[in-house]
Amino acid sequence: MALIDPELLKILACPADDHGALREGPAPAGSADIDGVLECTVCGRTFAVRDGIPVLLLDEAL
């Protein structure tokens, strides 16, 4: 099952660098409040997805 709607994922981009595409990944071990992550395909930053909502804030990147 997808973390977020695939159509939404197509238009989301990393807020840093060259606004790279994002791909879904599993939640880090031991993080009960995170459903999964979105990882930038350019810079490698990861962003939490909480309750189905991607948190694309640079200050909160994992």
C-alpha positions as CSV (number, residue, x, y, z in Angstrom):
1,M,0.0,0.0,0.0
2,A,1.3,3.5,-0.9
3,L,2.1,6.0,1.8
4,I,0.6,8.8,-0.2
5,D,-1.5,9.0,-3.4
6,P,0.7,8.1,-6.5
7,E,-0.6,11.2,-8.4
8,L,0.4,13.5,-5.5
9,L,3.9,11.8,-5.4
10,K,4.4,12.7,-9.1
11,I,4.1,16.4,-8.3
12,L,6.0,16.6,-5.0
13,A,9.6,17.6,-5.0
14,C,12.5,18.0,-2.6
15,P,12.5,21.5,-1.2
16,A,16.3,21.6,-1.4
17,D,18.9,21.3,-4.2
18,D,17.5,20.8,-7.7
19,H,14.0,19.9,-6.5
20,G,14.6,16.3,-7.1
21,A,11.9,13.7,-7.3
22,L,10.9,11.8,-4.2
23,R,10.5,8.1,-3.6
24,E,8.8,6.3,-0.8
25,G,10.7,4.3,1.8
26,P,10.0,2.5,5.1
27,A,9.8,4.2,8.5
28,P,13.1,4.2,10.5
29,A,13.2,1.5,13.1
30,G,11.8,2.6,16.4
31,S,9.8,5.5,15.1
32,A,6.2,4.8,16.0
33,D,4.9,8.2,15.0
34,I,6.2,8.0,11.4
35,D,4.3,6.0,8.7
36,G,7.3,6.0,6.3
37,V,9.6,8.4,4.5
38,L,10.0,10.2,1.2
39,E,13.6,10.2,0.0
40,C,15.0,12.7,-2.5
41,T,16.6,11.0,-5.5
42,V,19.1,13.9,-5.9
43,C,20.4,14.8,-2.5
44,G,19.3,11.8,-0.4
45,R,17.5,13.8,2.3
46,T,14.6,12.0,3.8
47,F,11.3,13.5,5.0
48,A,8.8,11.9,7.4
49,V,5.3,10.9,6.4
50,R,3.0,11.3,9.4
51,D,-0.7,10.2,9.2
52,G,-0.4,10.2,5.4
53,I,0.9,13.8,5.3
54,P,4.5,14.4,4.0
55,V,6.5,16.8,6.1
56,L,8.7,18.5,3.5
57,L,10.3,21.0,5.9
58,L,14.1,21.2,5.6
59,D,14.4,21.8,9.4
60,E,12.6,18.5,10.0
61,A,14.4,16.3,7.5
62,L,15.5,13.0,9.0
